[in-house]
């Protein structure tokens, strides 16, 4: 669980989304976009702020929501990432999980990685995405997936930010990514759902393998978005400082 505001807020937010599809380069908040992954239509929300110059290469941020009651419609309400995208002029995508959770078992991991690949291919075919500024972030279960995408797509993703989401069993023997990608880990000191000790262990694991790590542990924070410390600006500053570079 990873929301802080009532679900009603998300419903109201979804209601103001643009309903037309985004198959051509244009601004808008497209709430029910789909991309084919195998035989399945996967769903996502696409936010293209009016501040984005569609004639120039633009950063892309994919934001993965938390488990079960979180979604592509709830995450914008509590994270306020849309406003951050507008201020800093990047395209923002909220992919939606199947049955409310991101891959933990092998088949679902494979499916969610394929979703990432298909989504990136579709968006780069429509928009001028800067290939050196593709970023992934996630909350809770979505943070786990952000770590995993970084590991499995390290030559595609510039940097990773995980908020309250630890590494998974796939990294039990190490991250072992092809490229040492930069990673930002944010985890509340008082998180009772996913212990902060896990985040500290993850930080140390990344550092041991030579990754650049920024670690933020807000005091007194539980399992919720770190609004009080301006976490969105922390995330964007980290991303902006870390375009993809050769190993």
Secondary structure, DSSP 4 states (H G I P E B T S, - for coil): ----S-HHHHHHHHHTSB-S---SS--EEEEEEEEEETTEEEEEEEEE-TTS-TTS-EEEEEEE--STT--TTHHHHHH-HHHHHHHHT-EEEEE--GGG----SHHHHHHHHHHHHHHHHHHHHHS-EEEEEEEEEEETHHHHHHHHHHHHTTTT-SEEEEES----GGGTT----SS--EEEEE--TT-SSS-HHHHHHHHHHHHHTT--EEEE--TT--SS--GGGTHHHHHHHHHHT------
